Amino acid sequence: MKRVLVTGASGRIGRRVVPLLLERGYAVRCLVHRTPLPAAWAAEVESVGAGEEQAVTGVQAVVHLAGVMPPASDEDVFQVNVDGTRRLLRAVAENGKPCFIFASSDATYCTGWSLTGYSAPIAEDAAQHPTVFYGLSKVMGERLALYYEETAGLPVVRLRFVWTLDPPEILDLFTKAPYKDFVAPEERARWEGNVVAIPLEQDGSPFTEHVCDARDAASAVVLALESRDATGQAFNIAGPASFRYTEVGPQVASRLGAEPVALRCAGIHSYSLSIDKARRLLGYSPKYRVEDSLDEAIHLCPKPSLQTN
């Protein structure tokens, strides 16, 4: 039986990856620091909280999903995302060289909160140019993985996940106005109350975004783990297609009985990721369009709490 170590098993992707691995007959070990494992499957896995050396002993693969994002401080992001990755990679290189799957991010390219827009879907050979420290931490994590791949012969797969969310969190993109701080101060009040927020680029053009349902992200991890063609590669992982708030937002507003309000935002630019490489080499075929995730979220929560402050 193949034994797999999973870090970040309690996170959005991890808590969906572990059940998939168990269903496929893997023995799963989880490296646990603070957050308890989900009760639904905690008893079926081996849980370790000691050092990296003990955690990686006897495993044939490591799925490194652990990481922190803002509002965590840059210091915390560095300690977890960079130094934590370094320690784990060193332990893996010294203990049998199991396959190492590293969870990276589209933030390495500079997406969304970016300096400029992208005229075409972003492919894996695009320059990595992060504009937030979290994105920089993932670039450094990738470079560390490549260092151990080149110097120690460690088999590495890098998965660059776009903004990965559960369905209710995808609904929050429209009802909680996450881009509110990028709107002119005198207009922010328009995204309060019973409204659905529709962000526009600063020039008034539609804002295009790309997200991924956490279930599709989890399926990509398993595919990367089992693919013969994945080692040594980087893959973009995202939903089936990007979306425009101007097209989806009014539909959401109609279903919620809310008012769609479009506002210009400074400093955001449209983007989408190309997932052609993951489709071709991994057999990745994401199931959940943003409309599907929204439909599920609205069905489960017919009257979600809208932005009120």
N, C-alpha and C positions, 0 to 999 in steps of 0.2 A: 504494500500500500504506500503510495506516495505521500510524504509528509510535507506540508506547506506551512510556513510561518507567515502570519498576517499581522502587520502593524496597522494601527488606526482602525481596528475591527469594529469600533463603536460609532464610527463616522458615517456620513451619508452613503458612501460607496461600500465601506467595509461591512456594515451590517447587512448589506445585500449580497456581498461577495461570499461571505462565510457560508450561508445556507446553500448557495449554488455549489460550492466546493464539497460540502457534506453530501449533497444529493448525488454528486458524481463519484463518491467513494473515496475522497481524499481524507487523510488524517490531518486535522487542522490544529495548529498551535497559535495562540494569540499572545502577543506581547502587550501587557496591560500596565499602564502607569496610574492613571487617575480615574477615568470614566469606566464604570462597570459594564460588562458585556450584556447585551440584550438577553433577558431571561428565557426567551423562546428557544435559544440554542446554546446557552452558556454551558449547560451540563454536558454537551456533546463534544466540546473542544477541550484541549489542554491549555490552561492559562498559566503564563509565567510572568513574573514581575521583576525578575532579577536582571543581571547584566546581559548585554548583547551576546556575549560568548555562549552563555547557557542557552539563550533563546534560539540560536542558529545551529546548535549541535544536532546532527542527525537529520536535518531537513534537506529536501531536494530542490526546494524553491522558496524564495522570499518575495512576498507581495508587500511592498513598502508604501502604504497609504497614509501613514501618520504625517500630520503637518498642522500648522496653525496659520491663520490669516488675520488681517486687521479685523477688529480693533486691537488685536494683540500688538504690543510694542515691537519696534524693530529689533530690540535686543532679544525678546522672546522668540520672534520669528527666526532670527539667526541661530539661537541655541537649539531650537527644535528642528528646523528645516535644513539647516546647513551642518551644524556640528553633530546633530543626532544622526543625520544621514551618513556623515563621515565615519562615525563610530560603528554604525551598523555595517557599512561596506567593508571596513577593515576586518570586522569579525567574520563576515561572510567569506572574504578572501582567504582567511586563515583556517577556515573550517569546511573544506571540501568543495568550495566554489559552486554552490547551488545557483540556479538561474535567479537573477535579481530583476524584479519588475518595479520600476520607479514611477510613482505618480507625479508627473510634472503638470504644467498648466499652460493655457493659452496666454496667460499674463506674461510669459516669456517673450511673446511677440510684440506686446503693447497693443491691447485690444480694448475697445469700449472707452475707458478713460485714457485716451491716447493723444499723441501729438498730432497725428494726421489720420485720415481715413485710408481704407484699403479699396482699391478699385476692382479687385477680384478676390475670390476665396483664398484664404491663406493656406499655402501648402507647407509641408514640413521643411522644405529647403529655404523658406523665408528667413531673413535675418532676425535674430532674437535681440530685441531692443526694449527691455522692460522700462516702465516709467514709475513703477511702485516697487517698494523694497520687497514685498512678497514675490513679485515676478523675478526680481534679481535673485532672491533666495532659491528659486526653482532653477534658474540658469546655473547657479553654483552647484546645486544638487546634481543636475545633469552632467556638469563638467566633472564632478567627483566620480560619478558612475562611469563616465568614459575613461577617466584616469585608471580606475581599477580594471576596466575592460581591456585597456591597452597594455598595462604593466603587469597585471596578474592573471590575464586570460579569463576574467569573470564574464559569464554570459549575461548581458544586460539588455533589457527592453525598456524604452522610455515611452510612457503614455501621456500625451499632452491633453488633459481634460479641459474642455471649455467649461463655463459656469455650470456646475452640476448641482441640481436641486431636486427635491421631492415635489410632487404635484402641488401641495398647498403653498410651497415657497415660490413656485412659478406663478401661481395666482397672486402672490404678494407683490410681484413685479408691477402689477397693474393696480393693486388696491392699497399698497403701502408707500408708493411714490419714492423708491430708493434714489431717484435722481433729483429729488427736491432741492438739495443743496446746490445744484448746478443751474437752478432757475434764478432769474433776477429777484432780489429780496422782495421787491414790491409786488411780485406776482405769486409768491409761494403760497399765499393764503388760498389761491384758487385750487390748489390740490388738497384742500382740507374738506372734510365732510363726506357726503355720499357721492364721490366721484371716482372715476377710473382715470389714472394718469396716463397720458400719451406723450412721451418725450419726443421732441424733434431736435435735429441738429441746430446749431446756432443760426445757420442761414435759412432755417425753416424747412429744410428737406426732411423727408421721413427718416427716422432712426431705425436702422436694421441691426438686430442682435441675434446671437446664436446661443442657445442653451442646450443642456442635455438632461434628460430624465435620469435619475440615479439608477434606475433599473437597467437602462441601456449601458450606462457606464460600467456597471458590475458585469454585464455580459461581455464587455470588451476585455476586462481583466482576465476572465476565464479563457477567452479565445487566445489572448496573448500568452497565457500560461501553457496552452496546449498546442500552439502553432510551431511548426518546424521552421517557418520563415520569419519569425519575429525577432530572434536574437540579433543584436547589433543594430536594431532599427529604432526610429522614433515614429510614433503614430499620433495624429490628431484624432481625438475622440469627442464627438459631438452628436447632437440630435440629427434627424433625417434632413433637416433644412433650417436655414435661418428664417426670421420672421420680421415683419414691420409692425411696430406698435400702431401705426395709423390704420392697418388692415385688421389686426386682431383686437385692438382695444375697444372699438365700437361694439363688436360682437359680445365681448365680456360685459361691457356696460349695459347692453340690452338685457342680458340674462340676469344681471344683478339688480336691475332697476336703478342704475346709477347714471350720472351724467359723464360722458367722455370729455375730458378737458386736455387739449393739446397745448403744450408750452415749449418754447425754445430753451435749450440747455447749452451752456457754455462748456466747452472742453470734452464733449463726447463725440465719437465718430463711429459710423457704421462699420460693421465687419461681419464676416462669416468664415468658418473654417472649411477647408476641403477635407473630406473624409474618404476620398477615393483610394488612397493608399491602404487604409485600414479595411475598406471593403474588399480590395483586391488580394491583399496578403493574409489578412486575418479571417476573412469571411464575415466581417462585421456588418450587421444589417439592423440598424436601430429601428425600433418599433414605434416609439412614442413621439409623434409630432407635438409641437407645443399646444396645438388645439386639443389633442387627446389628453394631455396632462391637465390642461385647464378644465376640460369637460369632467374629468374624474374629480378634481378638487371641488368644483362647483356642486357636483352631485353629492359629494360627501358632506360639504358645508354649504347648504343652500343660501345661507345669509352670513357670509364672512364679514368679519369686522373690518370696516374701511378706515382709511387714514383720517385721524381726527385731531392731529396736533402738528 
